[in-house]
Amino acid sequence: MSTNPYPLGLRLAGRRVVVVGGGAVATRRVPALLDAGADVFLVAPELTPALHGHVDAGRLHWERRRFLPDDLDGAWLVQVAVDDPVAAASVSAAAAERRIFCVRADDRAAATAWTPAVTRHGPVTVAVLGGGDPRRAMTVRDEVRALLATRGPGEGGTAPAGATRPAGAGRASDPAAGGGRVALVGAGPGDPELITVKGWRLLTEADVVVADRLVPGLLLDELRSDVELVDASKIPYGPARAQEEINRILVDRALAGRVVVRLKGGDPYVFGRGGEELLACAEAGVPVTVVPGVTSSIAAPAAAGIPVTHRAVAHEFTVVSGHVAPDSPASLVRWDALAGLRGTLVILMGLKNLAAIAAVLVAHGRPADTPVAVVQEATTGAQRQLRSTLGAVAADVLAAGLRPPAVVVVGDVVDALAAGFPG
């Protein structure tokens, strides 16, 4: 009797999917379920910070406890993301009783459904099953992705002459080719397709991925099953100690001969502490590759239809961090000087201090009627935006319930295209 799986594309929009477990596996699998529009119910005693972010944003429902068989009532699919075989078997049994397909992260042979290796290219989704061998599936998936990258979605025919799969795609570290190393990779502002080709290629080569909370979740879903995923936002201690621990992980894994990707939202060097990580690796003799990323300081305004510069409107733009209050002795920003500039001001991580920032800019001469836009979760399906003025934006953001991550844009460019300025 044939044991080949039957390929099927599940349309999960609005349908209940249960995820059991709140660790690294769930962190990798949940974004794809949310992208499919599933009504995700997650049950686990604890969650990673990345999953907490989805809960806080209202994208899924979480019960902080262990699994109960009744959790599957009304479900169409269950994903078991725990490494306890006894607990996983109990979920499988409950799913079998209810005739619900069950994906098992701990035991593919015991599962009634497998998650394929997936790549997405515009409207095209390619899913590859490797007969139970995840590495084979990943290798074929990467070949297909490289092929799709040579043409637009939906184009037929053969690849152009010289088009090849990225070197090393889907392959773990090769000591003969240089051994352990670290890549600081900018993942872009949120849309997984905005990572660079080089950044994606290095992800396919990674043995270890150390990821920030804001990296696109669908990128994590495409990692090989044997990749060690370290959630950097889960590391304990205060900010300084946490950074020390991240540095230690990068160095230790690389010195052990592993290929490490430090995956960071936006660009590694735009308020990303990539410089500290590079110095730590350099001091330990670990080779480092830096891959720039699309920074949200430019991408978020663009996604909202706002050019940061525009002819006859703005010939400059300034990017600042707003995570420290203007009146704090720790602030390195000259807000009084910024108030006198005529160009565009882009503020990252400034939502908490927005009222104080707006007040100090107005106090030092920036007109209260200066146009302002706030763009939340830019380039993602959850993007929201608000347009206001410098004098009213703090109250408007509060009334609208906008939350981080968000980018604030101050200047006449906010209304440039809408007002019909010459381009």
N, C-alpha and C positions, 0 to 999 in steps of 0.2 A: 504494500500500500504506500502511495506517495506521501511524503511528509513535507512537501514544499508548501510554504505559506501562501495564502491567497491574498494578493495585493489589493488594497482598498483605500480610498481617500475618505476619511471621516469628516462629515460636515457637523461640527460641534457647536455652532453658534446658538447660544441660549440653552444648551443642554448641559445637564449636571455631570461633571467629571470630578471624581474623588481622588485626591492625592494623599497618600499616607506617608508621613515623614517630612521633616523640615530641615534637612541638611543639604549637603552639596549636590546630591543627585536631584532633589526637588528643585533646588535653585536653578539647575540647568534645564529641567523639563517644563516647569511652570510657564516661562515666557512664551513658548510655542503654543501651549494650550490657550493662554490669554490672547495671543495673536489670532487664534482660530475662533475667538469669540465665545469660548466655553464658559459656563457658569462653574467656576472652580471652587470646590469645597476642600479645604486642607485641614487635616487633623494630625496634630503632633504636639508633644509636650513643649518643645522649643523650636524656634525658627532662626534662620540666618538673618542678618540685617537686610540682605537683599529681598528676602521674602517678606520681612516686616514692612519694607517699603511698599510692596504691592498691597499689603493689608491696610496700611495707613492711607493709601490712595484710593481705597475702596474697590480695588480690582478683584478681590477674592474674599471669601469668608473663611475664617480660621477658628477652629475649636482647640483650645489649649488642653489637650488630654490625649489618652491613648485611643486607638481605634475600637469602635463598636460595630458589630455586624449591621445594625440598623443604619449606619452611616451610608450604606450602599443603596438604600431604598430610593428609587427614582433615578439612579445613576445610569449612565450609558457606557461609562468606561471608568476603570480604576487604575491608577499608577501607584505601585508599591515602591517607595523610595527609602526603604530601611535595610540595614544590613543584618538584622536579626532573623535568621531563617525560620524560627518558630513563629514569630510575630507575622512574618511575611506569609507563611503557610496558612495562618488563620484568616488572613485577608483573602487569599486565593480560594479557600474553602467557602467563605461567605459569598464571594463573587460567583463561584461555580453553582451554588444553590440558586442564585438569582439569574443565572445565564448572562452574566456581565463579563465582557472581555477584561482580562487582567494582565497588565504589564508588570513584570518582576525585574527590578534592578539587580537583585541578588542571585537569581537563578533563571536564566533564559529557558532552560529545559522545562521548568515548572510553569512557565507563563503560557497564557492562551493568546497573547498578542505580543509582537515585538515592535519596538520603536526603530525605524530605519535611520540610516545616515542620510541627512537632509541637506540640500543646498537650495537657496532661493535666488532667483534672478528675475527681478521685476515680477510679472504675474505668473512666472513659471516656477513650480516647485518640483524638484526631483528627489524622490525617496529611493534609497538603495538598500536592499536586504542581501546580506552576504552568506546566507545559509547557516546562520548562527555564528559566523565569524565577524565580529565588529571591525577588525582591522581590514579585512578584505572589503567590507562594505565602504569603509572610509576611503580606501585607496581608489575604488571605482568612483565614489562620489566626487573626490577631488579631481579626477580625470574629467568628469562631466562638467564640473564647475569651471575648470580651466577652458574647456571647449566653449561653454556658454559665454565666457568673458570675451571671446573673440568676435562676437556678433551681438546684435540687438535681440531682445526677447522675441521668440516666434520666428526668427529667420532660419531658413533651412540651408541645405547644401553642406559642403564640407568646410572644414576650418581653413583659413588662409595658410598659404605656404609658410612654414617656419613656426606655426603656432604649436606650442607644446605645453604640457603640464608644468606648473611651477616646480622648480628644482626642490626635491626633498619633501614635496607635499605628502602629508599623511605618514611621514616617517619619523620615528623617534630619533634621539640624538645618536650620532655616529662618532665614537671616540676617535676613529681614524681620521675623521674630517675636522677635528679641532676640539672635540670634547665639550665640556660644559661651557655655557655662555648665557648671557642675559640680553634680552631685547626689551627696551622701554618703548611700548607701542601705544600710540594715541588711537583710541577706538572711535573717536568722533562724537558728535553731539547727542546721539540717541538712535537714529536710524541705522540699523546694522549694515545697510548697503553703503554707508558713508565712511567705512573704514577703508584705508588705502589697500591696493593690491598687495603691496609688500607686507603690510600689517597682517592681512589675512594669511598670506603664505607662511609667515612666521608662526601664526597660531596653529597651522596644520603640522608644523614641525615640533611643537612644544611637548615636553614631558610634564612640565609644571606651568600652571597659569595662576598668577597672583592678581586677582581682579578687584577693582574698586566697586562700590555699590552702584555707581551710575553708568557702568558699561552696559551696552545693549545686551539684554538677556539672550536674544536669539543667537548671538555669537557663541555664547557658552553652550547652547544646545548643539552646536556643530562640532564640539570638541570630541576627540576620540574617547572611548569609554575608559581607557586606562590612564588618561591624563589626571594628574593630581590638581584639583582646583582648590586654591586657598582664597577664602573670602577675606580680603584685607580689612574690610570694615568690621570684621568680627574679632580682630585681634584686640586683647584687653589693654589696660593701662590708659594713661592720658595720651594726648596727641603726640608728644615728644617720644614717650616710651614706645607707643605703637609704631612710630616711624622707625625707631631703632630695631624693633622686632621684624618689620618688613625688610629692612636692610639685611638683617641676619638671615632671613629665609632665602632671599635672593642669592646671597653669597654662599651659604651652606649647600643649597641645592646645585648651584653651578659648580662648586668645587667637588661635588660628588659625581660630576660628569653629566649632569642633566641640562637639557635646553629649557631655559626659563623665560617665559614671557610675562612681563609686568604690564598688564592691560589697564589703561587709565582712560577715564572719560575725557573727551576733548583732545587736547594736546598735552604731551607729557610735561612740557615746560611752562604752560600757562596756568599758574597757580596750582600746579600738579605735584610739586616737590620732586620732580624727576631729577633735578640737579643733585639733590642730596643722595638719591639712590645711585646715580652714576658715580659720585665720589666714593661712596662706600664700596662699590664694586671695583673701582680703580685701585683703591688702597689695598684690596685683597688680591689684586692681579687677575681679576675676572674680566674677560673681554665683553664689551657692551656695544650693542647696536641701538641707535635711537631712530625711531620711526615717527616723524611728525604726524599729528592728527588734525582733523578739521575742528577748530575751536568754536565753542558755542558763542563766543563773543561776536563772531561774524555770522555763523550759521543761524543762530536764533533770530536776529533781525531779518535775515534774508528769508527765512521760512515764514515770517510774518509779513512779507512784502515790503521790507524796509531796507534800503541800501545804506550802509554805514557812511558812505561818501556819495555825493551826487553833485553834478556840475551846477554851479551857481548857487549851491545851497551849503555844502560842507566840503572843505578841502583837507580835513583832518579828522581823525577819530582817536579817542583815548580810552584805554581799557583799564579799569581799576577793580580791586577787590573791596567789597563792602562788608566783609565778615567782621571787621572791627569797627566799633562805633566811632564817629568822627571826633568825639570829645575824649576818647580813650588815649592815655599816654602811649599805648602800644601801636597806635595808628601811624603808618608811614605815608599816608596820603595827604597831600596839601589841598584839602577841599576848597579853601579860600582861593587858591590859584586856579583850580579847575572851574570855579564859578565864572571866572573872567574869560574863559576860552569861548570861541564862537563855533567850534566844531561839534562833533558828536561825542557824547559821553556814554560809554557802555559799562554797566556795573554788574559784576558777577558776585554771587553769594551775598547780595545786599538786601534781601527781602525783610529780614528781621530788623534791620536798622534803617529801613527806607524812610520812615517818618523823620528821623534825625538827619539823614543825608539830604533829603529834600529841603528841610528847614535851613540847614547850613548853606546850601547852594543859593537859596533865595536871599538869605541874610547877607551874602557876599556879592549880590548883584545879578544873579541869574533870574530873569523875569519869571514870576509865578505862573504866567500863561504859556511857558515853554512847553511844547508837545512832549509827551512821555508815553512810551509803550512798555508793557511788561509781558514777556512771553514765557509761559510755563511749559516745561517738558517739550521743548522745541524739536521738530522733525520726527516726533513719534505720533502714534495714534491718539495719545492723550493730550496733544498740544492744545493749550488755551492761550488767548491773548486779550489784552485790555489796553485801550488807549485813553489817555487822560492828560492832565497838565501837571506841572511840577508842584503847584500848590494843592492839588486835590488827589494826587495819585495814591498817597498812603491810605487815605480813607477809602478810596475806590477799590484798592486791592483787598482791604479788610472786608468790605461789603461783598466783594465777588468771591471771597474764599480762596484766592490764589495762594499757592504754597510752593516751597522749594521743590525741585530746582527751577529757578526762574532767572531770566536775564532782563535787566532794566535798560532801556534805551532812552537817552535824553537828547533832544535837539530837533531842529526843523526837518531833518530827514524823515522823522516819523510820519509827517504829512506830505513828503515830497512827491511821491508818485500819485497819491490821491488828489493832490492839489494841481496836478498837471504841469509841474515844473519841466523845463526842457531837459531831455536826457542825452 
